[in-house]
């Protein structure tokens, strides 16, 4: 692919979902296939059971309170959802209305321990086990949706210290907020603009052959047309759905397989980079008029370059790898998953 | 100050300039005064003249073309403004109008070499010399403003590899874009909302005793009320002005002194952290109706923590240090500057 990259000229593309411009600048790039992480995340000598880790099987008493475990009522759990011991927001505070730009830090901050075994990472789990982690997210989001005080829930995972993970034991996090973040509203406004112009949902239309990596029965994995980050991947439901937590067991298992495949490909092709993933779902109390253009998806961002002053200042990103090239590199890597 | 931090409860504050929520969460914090960088930027054995550095005096032929130097017509320059050898956007491309969300990567990407001497950093320069760097920014932005094809110019500095700097020789960058980034429009929209509600410019009103660090004749240095990042600092003109490049020589010298002071304080108090600074000016072709609420400022962000999946996903930031506490720490550190 690299001959095309070397002759490409820089382009500025509009990301119609996040409403930002991205500069694709091959002059600042090595070949996409050489764009590997210089800080691989896995320990070279993984310790199967780290004695000081409170997320390990048998160390449950060192953790903040448990919310639920899977399977229920067994010491031999596979997944635990617990409270975060150092929560960003606190469930024990009184929620308040906004006064001079301040509200109390009410909210929920939970942790999903994805495996009892230290040193096992999410894509090391079987397809069905990753599906069960997805179902644990769904179950917890459904519980939070029933709390009338919450407006938005962010499910996310930080993998690797430079992506923000403070624990190496495989886990993800869920934060429930009493407000809709303006960035989330802006995403919906952008999708509304696309819908108003074209009569179509921007995410139903987001895929093309060039940027497709893999597809499953219910999901597509693409490098978005105006990816902000090199090798950024979106996993998008084929069917137009506003809420992540509406997915059923069958779709969760299907999603788990595709997620495992993409994480395995990123790890293999990019030297086990640190990464973040985020589930972009809809705010809980979405007006029905928003349903035609609110489409949930997962964004996966490997941490391969640094966000600097230009990005912070202008909100524009510079991406040295064209999405079509990144998709080709990820499409063609050979992986068998179980 | 730390006793107050330990008893504080988390708060969610609205940043009315960048239109985002910031969660202040002391539970996730050490004491603000302990919040030092673990990756100080300066080499322990600074080399006064690095032989392979093209930004050093005498290596001008290794650089991309020069735009101007200060002083003019001398080999013994103090500041050089040059083209970026690996530009994100290219001045030699034809600008194009937006077609299917894509424009050519036309634009200008320049570098300001702040000193001829390797190993001298911006706050090591005298107050007057920092002022001259500010004047070099101004002069180059004025030149770009005359190019009818540009809409917005971002002046920024990345200090330290983890803040995005690829060269250690002290420099900053200027990118001129043929479009107004949506983030910049959103900032003006937020300030318009403040103005429409209160009849006042949000930045004229941004300061209070609690969050003030230092002031000079023409500028205030504050930790903003809803700082996204620990020890983030804004330098704000006291006088309501929309455009950075309108500042005159006297104000540039005054600004240079305050900038030097703040960078020195951050370095001293936080163990020479990597940082970014960005000048948030107005788009070139601002309608006159925007002038009452468009107020330029500089944002300085020390890189002390990691932006993770929650921030990327929700656009909300988690800041473990309350602005009042950060301002106190920075106000009280003793610095004499020349």
Interface residues (C-beta under 8 A of the other chain):
Chain A: X9 X10 X11 X12 X13 X14 X16 X19 X20 X21 X23 X24 X25 X27 X28 X86 X87 X88 X89 X90 X93 X98 X101 X102 X103 X104 X105 X107 X152 X154 X155 X156 X157 X158 X161 X162 X163 X164 X165 X173 X175 X177 X178 X179 X181 X182 X183 X184 X186 X225 X226 X276 X277 X278 X279 X280 X299 X301 X306 X307 X308 X309 X310 X312 X313 X314 X315 X316 X318
Chain B: X9 X10 X11 X12 X13 X14 X16 X19 X20 X21 X23 X24 X25 X27 X28 X86 X87 X88 X89 X90 X93 X98 X101 X102 X103 X104 X105 X107 X152 X154 X155 X156 X157 X158 X161 X162 X163 X164 X165 X173 X175 X177 X178 X179 X181 X182 X183 X184 X186 X225 X226 X276 X277 X278 X279 X280 X299 X301 X306 X307 X308 X309 X310 X312 X313 X314 X315 X316 X318
